[in-house]
Amino acid sequence: MKRDKAMRQSWPPLDGSILAAFKSAQDSGRLDVAELLLRALECLCGGPVEGSAVQDAYRLICDCSEPEPLQHEKSRRRKD
């Protein structure tokens, strides 16, 4: 019994492993896999709690996507 507990403690926490896999999937363009891993984090963590892996995943999503200019801003830039 002690051996099993020691083995489990030496492994990284599950949420950290899922977050690492999420980052890898996102970086490689596998957004379908990233979405499933995000759902797993949401189930595991319960929501975007401060300091949780799911909050880190949400930050990665926000940081990696640059917003498109709004349609009216595109037309205004052409006129200038």
N, C-alpha and C positions, 0 to 999 in steps of 0.2 A: 504494500500500500504506500509506504514512504517513497519508494522508487517512482511510482506513477506520479505522485504529487510533485516530486523534484523535477521530473521530466517536463511536466506541464508548466512549471514556473520558469524553466529555462527558455521556453519558446516565447516569441513576442506575443503581445496581446492580440486577440483575433481582430479587433477593430483596426489596429495598426497594420496588420497584414492585408486586410481588405482595402484600406486606404492606399497602401503601396500598389496593390493590383489595380485599383481605380486610376491612380496616376499613370501607371504604365499603359493601361488601355486607352486613356485619354491622349497621351503623348503619341501613341501609335495610330491614332485615328479610329480606333475600334469603339465608337460611341455607343453601339448597341451593347457591348460588353460593359462599358463604363456605366451605362444606365442600370444594368442589373446589379452591378456592384454597389452603386449608390443606394439602390433599394435595400440591399442587404445591410448597408450601414444604417439606414433609417430604421430598419427592424431591430437591429442590435442596439443602437444608441437611443432610439425613441424620439429623436428630433434634434434640431440644431442647438444643443446645449453648449454654452460657452466652454471652449476648450475641448470639445468632443471631435472625434474623427469625422463625423458627418458634417460638422460646421467647417472643418478644413476642406472637405470635398466641395461644399458649396462655394467656398472662397476660390478654389481652383477653377471652378466653372466660371465664376465672374471674372477672374483675372485673365483667363485665356481668350475670352471673346471680346473683340473690340466692337462697340456699337456702330451700326451703319448710320450715316447721316440721314436725317429725316428727309423726305421727298422735297419739302419746301426749301430746305437748306441746300440741296443739290441744285435746284433751279436758280436760287439766288446767287450761288457761287459762279454759275455760268454767265450771269448778267454782269457781274463785277469785272 
